[in-house]
Structures are given as structure tokens and as C-alpha cells.
Amino acid sequence: MTSLQLTVPSMACSACAETITKAVQTIDPEAKVEANPKTKRVAIETQAPQESVAQAITAAGYLIS
């Protein structure tokens, strides 16, 4: 398991957090995702490489800073 901490400035609400969670779980169904719209932080525990996770989030329409 890899722990990732990402900042997603465009995540504005719980629906955004849910979209990001679903995007990550499409590449790793077992991933644990904690997305916090207030802090713009996403904590992810996954088997997938960081590049794949970042691509999934970007494909869902969110930029990572």
C-alpha cells in the first residue's frame, strides 16, 4: 500500500470529493480515499502508482497542485 497526499484546489464540495473518490477507485477498487473539500487535500491509500492516481483525478476534471 502506498499513501499519497495530494492537493486538489478545484475540489469545492462533497460532490467533488465523491467524484474524486470514484475516479481513484476505478483504477484501484480497494483504495481508501479521504477527500476534504475544506482543506483541498486528498489522502489516498492505494496499490496503484501515483501517476495512475493523478491521471484518474485529472481525467475526472480536477487539477492537482
N, C-alpha and C positions, 0 to 999 in steps of 0.2 A: 504493500500500500504506500502510495505517495501522498503527502499532504501538500496542498497548494494553497497559497493566499493570493487572491487576485483583486484588483480594484477595477470596478466597472462604473465609471462616472455617470453613464446614462441610465443606470438602474434607478427608477424613480418610485416604484410601488411594489406591493406584494405580488401583483400580476407579473411584473418584470422578473421578480425573483423566481416565480414559478416557471416562467418561460426558460430562464437560465438553467434551473434545476433539470427540467425536462430535456434540454439540449445536451447537458452533460450526461444524463442517464441514457440517452440514445446510443452513446459510444461505450458507456460502462453502466449497465443496469444496476450494478451493486454499489455504485458510487454514493458516498454520503455528501450532501451539498447543504451548506448553511449560507444562504444569501441574505444580507441585511441591507435593505434599501436606504436606511438612515445613514449608515457609515459608508455605503457603496462598496462594501467588502464582501467577497465570496470565499468561503473556506470549503475546500473540496478534499475528500479522501478518496483516491481512485487508483486503479491499476493502470489506467490509460496514461500515455505520455503527456506532458504538459502541452506540447504543440497541438496534439489532437483535441485536448480540452479547450484550448484557446481558439482553435478553428471552429469548434462546435458553437462556442459562445458568440464568436464573430458572425458565423452563418445565421445565428438566431437574430442578428441585428444589433448587437451590442459591442462597443469598442472596449478594449482592455487597456488601461494605462499602467 
